[in-house]
Amino acid sequence: MVIKATGITKTYGRGKSEVKALKGVNLEVDEGEMFCLVGPNGAGKTTLVRILGTQLRRSSGTVAILNHDLDRDTAKIRANIAVVPQGASPDPGLKVWEHIYYYLMVCGLTAGQAKKATRETLRVLGLDAKAKARVSTLSGGMQRRVLLGMALASPARLLLLDEPTIALDPIIRRQTWELLRDLKRHKTIILTTHSMEEVEALADRVAVIKEGSIIAVGSPRELCNMIPGEKKIVLQDQNLPKETLAGLGQVAQLHNKWAVFPHNNQALADLCQLAIGRNMEFSVYNATLEDAFVHMVAGH
């Protein structure tokens, strides 16, 4: 097991200004796993990643990473992890290739190994044309790629990536997904994201965090199964009373439409017949991971 955390709490401030960012979080992550953390803003995802990355002290609880105690063996843990923080920025005075190359040298690679890994990482992340450019001349998305490249090229056994693909364009984001999937063969990755598409593309397991507590853990498919039924019917006319629909499934408001998750196939058929009988426009979809997330976090 790569991570075993028990009863992690983190409290900021005191008295009336006290904020409990984490409330007794338990977490286990196995070797070779792609483990995603999802939750609304302020749920505690970044706080948890910073604690696991030895950047922030917890208030209570125990943590073991790679069979090392977080307090007694901090140096050993840091030698085997790489972190991409959410708000970090690369050194504007260094060139793109220098960030990755010198970081790998510090990690213990030879000059030849560092050069080879740097070239390959720049190619995969679409930065080879900017290799000799100073970071200060790059866009925000490209600067993010530089930080990501440092972690991905490293020999670390555990990667902690806090929203790593934010600000990346769709093509580079998908290329990054491919790289992460390939890295999973010999690394363990914890990744926070707001993108359910990213979770579905990458995650072996997902933890949903709400108000400092983990409220659900499972594969993307297991989380999808936590909502009623497997289908969602969207009715374009919200003039239909909610009470009319509630007996057939779980009802949610979707802008000026109703989204209904039928209890079963018969309820789905009845909803379709109801819409047809009232000459209402409607669509039927498979329930998604995003639907499950909203169901768990927002309660509808």
ABEGO torsion letter per residue (X at the ends): XABBBBGBBBBBEBEAABBBABBGBBBBBBBGBBBBBBEBBGAGAAAAAAAAAGABBBABEBBBBGGBBAAAAAAAAAAABBBBBAABBBBAABBAAAAAAAAAAAAGBBAAAAAAAAAAAAAAAGAAAAAABBAAABBAAAAAAAAAAAAAABABABBBBBGAABGBBAAAAAAAAAAAAAAAAABBBBBBBABAAAAAAABABBBBBBGGBBABBEBAAAAAAABBEABBBBBABAABBAAAAAAAEBBBBBEABBBBBBABAAAAAAAAAAAAAAGBBBBBBBBBAAAAAAAAAAGX
